[in-house]
Amino acid sequence: MDVRNQRSEMAISVFGLGYVGCVSAACLAARGNSVVGVDVNPEKTEFIRQGRAPVVEERIGELTAEMVAAGRLTVTEEVAKAVLTTDISIICVGTPSGSGGSLSTQYLERVSAEIGAALANKDGWHIVAYRSTMVPGTCGDILIPILEQASGKTAGMDFGVCVNPEFLREGSSVRDFENPPKTVIGASDERTGTQMTALYAGLPGPRFLVPISVAEMTKYVDNSFHALKVTFGNEIGALCAELGLDSHAVMDIFLADTKLNISPAYLRPGFAFGGSCLPKDVRALTHTARRHDLELPVLQNVLASNEAQLRRAVELVMSLGRRRIGIFGLSFKAGTDDLRESPMVEFAERLIGKGYDVRIYDAHVALSRLMGANRAFIEDRLPHLGDLLTDDIAAVVAHGEVFVAGTAEPEVVAAIDGIAPDRTVIDLVRLPGAAERRLRPGYLGIGW
């Protein structure tokens, strides 16, 4: 489908004509919109005025020249004129690193004040859309107040605000604009969300209309994961080279698995990992690296990060100041009786060691049936398990002041739903309906 034939016919001003702004302006113009670019650097605006792109990028030179010649892409140095003659202002200014790694918002603040001043003199509805990367809270805590103060108007009522992160890669930005992996819009109000969604009508990929702070976080999650992938691949490559293996042959096999490896599997926030495979295999791989005097910081810190997640759960219980704890689920994976390196066992052990009165229910774990490595592990870590474990879920409910959900099996969900509102539930597995549960007093999620 040729998206250029789908004319949305909106008037758009784009502030900041670097990679993101230049590409966004040209591509939006190519979709039938009337676009005016604004930048504090006169060299950039003059380049576009002459039909030349201020950045070097595949297809952007030809597209810019075409749109300028067609009259759909113009430039101005006048902020007020740009705002008063358009329906949407898209902000693409830079957000460089500040001191200590913080985000510098000076350019965002400056352009927001200028746009807000222009909005003070505008009667019609206008949307201010931030495409710049910003940490969660920037828009709501800093930028919207600036817009409201400068305009004397209220966001969501007199004008719209949204965060619309971009997913463009330098070198293929035009292609990425036309074929985005997704479209994310965090809007201040329904009208803004509807109009911004219409701006991208016809483009492929899923669309997400979310709270502003969620949209702000999206780009950071993506880029951090991309950085993690690059580093992971490089560390595997370094170890493979040391062992005389072709890392690309190894990774070809890894990448072919789209069920567990390149997939949503294991990427949902929750409790620590455990079991008979992951901990020991990470230990073995990093030990192999050490034997070859190879530094692999990411892989060597996987278990440290896992330990930090376990510690967060213990500290969450401790912060509540209650002593009687009911735990639902003990095995490392629901539906099994495998207790080897189960983080729930470690969790229970730490609470007991700190003097908490613990009772545990797991329908699949019976002390009389445990054998082999499973039994040896429990005898070593929780020798008094028989005094703590019960097959009577009602007894755990009657005992506890704080309940920890380590499984989402139906009988556990039903029991938790019947717990009195003055008790606290700590959810380590994201129980069904967690989004609604978050709104209730006494419910605490480990990562949501």
C-alpha positions, 0 to 999 in steps of 0.5 A: 500500500502506498501511504503517500496516496492517503491524504490526511490533509492536516497542517503540521509544524515540526520543531527541530530539523535534525534526523528525526525532525527532518525525516518526520517533516518530509514523510508527513508531507509525503502523506498529503499534509502541509508541513512547516519546519522550524529550527533555531539553526538558520543553516538547516532552514535554508537547506530545506528552503532550497529543497535540500535535506540538512542530514545525510540519509537514504532517500531523504534528499530526494523526498525533501526536494520533491516535497519542497517543489510540491509546496507541501514542505516549507520552513519559517523562523517564526514560532508564532506563525508556525503555531497559528497556521497549523493544527499540530506542532510536533517537537523533535528537538534534542535531549542530550545527556546532562551532568551525571547522565541525567537528561537535559530538557533545556531545549524542550523547555525553551520550545514549549515556552515559545509554543505556549506563548503562541497558543495564548493568541490562538483561538482554535484547538491545537495539539503539541506532540512531543517526539523527542525522547524524554524520561517518564514524568518529563511531560507531565511534571515539566512541559505541560506546566510550561505550556499552561503557564505561557498560554494561560490555558489548560492542557486536555481542555483548551489544547491537546498534548501527547508524547509520540515516540519515534522508532527510526534508525539512522540510515533507514529512517524514511523506510522505518517511518513508512513501515514502523514496528509500532505506533505509540501515542500517549495523549492528554485527552481522547480528542488528541489521541483520535487526531494523532492516530489519524495522522498515521492512518494506513501505516502498518504495525500495531497502534497503542494509545496509552497514558503519557508516562507509558509512552515516554518510557517506551523508547527507553525500554526499546533502546536499552534492550537493543543495547543489551542485545548488542552487548549480549551478542558481543559477549557470546562472540568473545567467548566463542572466539576464545573456545574456537567456535564460530559465534555466527553459527551458534547465534544462527541457531539461537535466532532460529528459535522464535518460540523461546528466544526471539519472542515474548517469552521470559520478558514479562516483569515478575519474580526472580528466575530459578530452577535446575537449569538457568542459575547453574548454566549461567554460573557455568558459562561465566566460570568458563569465561573466567578460566579463559581470563575473559571479562563478560560484565553483562553475563557475570551480573545476571545472577547479581541482578536476579538476587536484587529482584529477590531482595526487593521482594523480601524488603517489600514484606519487611516494609509492611511491619507485619509478622504473619506471612502466608505464601502461596506457591513454593516450586520454581515453576507453577504446576510442578514440584521442582524446588531446586534453586526455587526463588520462592524457597529462598524467599521463604528461608530469608523471611524465616531467618528474620523471625517471620511466622510463615505458612506455605501452601503449594498443591503440588508439593508434599514433603512425603513425596519429595525425593532425590535432589528435590528432597536434598535441596529442601533438607539443606535450605528449609529443614523445618518445611514440614512445620510450615507447609500445609495442604489446607489453603484455608489454614494459610488464609486464616494465618496470614496478615500478609500474603505472597502470591507465587502462583496464579493457580485457580484455587490460589486466585479464589483464596486471594479474592476472599481475603479481607481488605485489611490484609496485604497481598504481594503479587509476584506473578501478576494475578489475573485482573492485576490492572484492576487489583492495583486500584484496590488497597492492600494489593502490591505488585512486584513490578507493576 
